[in-house]
Amino acid sequence: MTSMDQIEVGDGEEAGSAAPRPLLSRIDRAAVFLMLLSDDEAAALLSRMDPVEVEMIGAAMCELGEIDRAAMTEALEDFVAESTREVLARQDRGAQVRALLERSIGPAKTQSMMLRIEPEPKVRGIEIARWLAPPVLLKLVEEEHPQVIAALLLMLEPEPAAEVLSGLPTSVQPLVVERIARIGPVSQQAIDMIESLLSQKIGASFGISTLTIGGPREAANLINLASGDMRGTVLPAIAQRDGALAERIEEEMFTFEMLFDLDRQAMERLLRDVETENLVDALKGLKEPERAPFFAAMSSRAADGIRDEIDLRGRLARSEVLAAQRKIVEVARALADQGEIIMGADDGEFV
């Protein structure tokens, strides 16, 4: 839509035009168009106008009264007509997309996403690596330092990264997982080294940046996805060097969402040991479909009682909901360790 200094204050009919007299002035059309948007979208547009323009638009919104379909159609057609006259400049488009993504998903994920979508004349090594089968990737990295392997795995998708991790020697696995959990800012020098490695081994180059990646959750995700009883081998080895780190990784391996997949018998066993207050607070933060596995393991009377308590419970801070969910997870972990329920995959990872 044109800027306000191009909008007539009048009947909206342009000089010399043979078109039928419009129902709305240009300002009225702009006001109608804004009212057709969501509140957030309209507010975002108004925030870019100067005070005079906002006053004009606001006054039009107040004075328009009931707006019929013909008026709405006219406003939309006016917007379409004006947009066909505009050209969105390509200059700095990449920088605009990067800034928008960083606000939405953070700098680390944005860097990975931009590597995928940003036009680039040269082929990047990490992009080629993502297309390679895990056995091929394993051959690329198996002789490298555990720190290098950890950084490379964090730049891959979790499933192939976990498969590569599973193929490493058992003596190397704990070293890699520990570094994944500890890794933080990756320096430009380190990324240069990884670029050189990939360039030598797969004939491509890798762009340079600084990333903040890794942490106990990422390490836990890899262990969860890896085959075999990696929890039983990797975590004890890490615990010998850093018990607190091993404990943080293990905590991240058990998530509340895992409870959604418990069968009815396991859920019934879990609920027998869960305090009602914790259950109500934990379910308060869930949508109804997510509550279904819990209610399915109760009698209809008990389920109705929990629903009533959820409805009566006042507003809870997100931290209170998470604390209650964590307490239930701790109960589930204890039952899993005792062999009374199974959490996660049924191939020996959580028994």
JOVENPE-V694177 format. One record per residue. RES is the residue in one letter. SS is DSSP state (h for helix, s for strand, l for the rest). PSI is psi as a letter, one per 40 degrees, with the letter a starting at -180 (999 if undefined). Layout:
RES&SS&PSI ; RES&SS&PSI
This chain:
M&l&i ; T&l&i ; S&l&i ; M&h&d ; D&h&e ; Q&h&e ; I&l&h ; E&l&i ; V&l&g ; G&l&a ; D&l&e ; G&l&e ; E&l&h ; E&l&i ; A&l&h ; G&l&e ; S&l&h ; A&l&e ; A&l&i ; P&l&i ; R&l&h ; P&l&i ; L&l&d ; L&l&i ; S&l&i ; R&h&d ; I&h&d ; D&h&d ; R&h&d ; A&h&d ; A&h&d ; V&h&d ; F&h&d ; L&h&d ; M&h&e ; L&h&e ; L&l&i ; S&l&i ; D&h&d ; D&h&d ; E&h&d ; A&h&d ; A&h&d ; A&h&d ; L&h&d ; L&h&d ; S&l&e ; R&l&e ; M&l&i ; D&l&i ; P&h&d ; V&h&d ; E&h&d ; V&h&d ; E&h&d ; M&h&d ; I&h&d ; G&h&d ; A&h&d ; A&h&d ; M&h&d ; C&h&d ; E&h&e ; L&l&d ; G&l&a ; E&l&h ; I&l&h ; D&l&i ; R&h&d ; A&h&d ; A&h&d ; M&h&d ; T&h&d ; E&h&d ; A&h&d ; L&h&d ; E&h&d ; D&h&d ; F&h&d ; V&h&d ; A&h&d ; E&h&d ; S&h&d ; T&l&e ; R&l&e ; E&l&i ; V&l&h ; L&l&h ; A&l&i ; R&l&e ; Q&l&h ; D&l&f ; R&h&d ; G&h&d ; A&h&d ; Q&h&d ; V&h&d ; R&h&d ; A&h&d ; L&h&d ; L&h&d ; E&h&d ; R&h&d ; S&h&d ; I&h&e ; G&l&i ; P&h&d ; A&h&d ; K&h&d ; T&h&d ; Q&h&d ; S&h&d ; M&h&d ; M&h&d ; L&h&d ; R&h&d ; I&h&e ; E&l&h ; P&l&h ; E&l&h ; P&l&d ; K&l&i ; V&l&h ; R&s&h ; G&h&d ; I&h&d ; E&h&d ; I&h&d ; A&h&d ; R&h&d ; W&h&e ; L&l&i ; A&l&i ; P&h&d ; P&h&d ; V&h&d ; L&h&d ; L&h&d ; K&h&d ; L&h&d ; V&h&e ; E&l&d ; E&l&e ; E&l&i ; H&l&i ; P&h&d ; Q&h&d ; V&h&d ; I&h&d ; A&h&d ; A&h&d ; L&h&d ; L&h&d ; L&h&e ; M&l&e ; L&l&i ; E&l&i ; P&h&d ; E&h&d ; P&h&d ; A&h&d ; A&h&d ; E&h&d ; V&h&d ; L&h&d ; S&h&d ; G&h&e ; L&l&i ; P&l&i ; T&h&d ; S&h&d ; V&h&d ; Q&h&d ; P&h&d ; L&h&d ; V&h&d ; V&h&d ; E&h&d ; R&h&d ; I&h&d ; A&h&d ; R&h&d ; I&l&i ; G&l&b ; P&s&h ; V&s&h ; S&l&i ; Q&h&d ; Q&h&d ; A&h&d ; I&h&d ; D&h&d ; M&h&d ; I&h&d ; E&h&d ; S&h&d ; L&h&d ; L&h&d ; S&h&d ; Q&h&d ; K&h&d ; I&h&e ; G&l&f ; A&l&i ; S&s&i ; F&l&h ; G&l&i ; I&l&h ; S&l&i ; T&l&h ; L&s&i ; T&s&h ; I&l&i ; G&l&a ; G&l&i ; P&h&d ; R&h&d ; E&h&d ; A&h&d ; A&h&d ; N&h&d ; L&h&d ; I&h&d ; N&h&d ; L&h&d ; A&l&i ; S&l&i ; G&l&i ; D&l&g ; M&h&d ; R&h&d ; G&h&e ; T&h&d ; V&h&d ; L&h&d ; P&h&d ; A&h&d ; I&h&d ; A&h&d ; Q&h&d ; R&h&d ; D&l&g ; G&h&d ; A&h&d ; L&h&d ; A&h&d ; E&h&d ; R&h&d ; I&h&d ; E&h&d ; E&h&d ; E&h&e ; M&h&d ; F&l&h ; T&l&i ; F&h&d ; E&h&d ; M&h&d ; L&h&d ; F&h&d ; D&h&e ; L&l&i ; D&l&i ; R&h&d ; Q&h&d ; A&h&d ; M&h&d ; E&h&d ; R&h&d ; L&h&d ; L&h&d ; R&h&d ; D&l&e ; V&l&h ; E&l&h ; T&h&d ; E&h&d ; N&h&d ; L&h&d ; V&h&d ; D&h&d ; A&h&d ; L&h&d ; K&h&d ; G&l&e ; L&l&i ; K&l&i ; E&h&d ; P&h&d ; E&h&d ; R&h&e ; A&h&d ; P&h&d ; F&h&d ; F&h&d ; A&h&d ; A&l&e ; M&l&i ; S&l&i ; S&h&d ; R&h&d ; A&h&d ; A&h&d ; D&h&d ; G&h&d ; I&h&d ; R&h&d ; D&h&d ; E&h&d ; I&h&d ; D&h&d ; L&h&d ; R&l&h ; G&l&a ; R&l&h ; L&l&i ; A&l&i ; R&h&d ; S&h&d ; E&h&d ; V&h&d ; L&h&d ; A&h&d ; A&h&d ; Q&h&d ; R&h&d ; K&h&d ; I&h&d ; V&h&d ; E&h&d ; V&h&d ; A&h&d ; R&h&d ; A&h&d ; L&h&d ; A&h&d ; D&h&d ; Q&l&e ; G&l&e ; E&l&d ; I&l&i ; I&l&h ; M&l&i ; G&l&a ; A&l&i ; D&l&f ; D&l&e ; G&l&e ; E&l&d ; F&l&h ; V&l&999
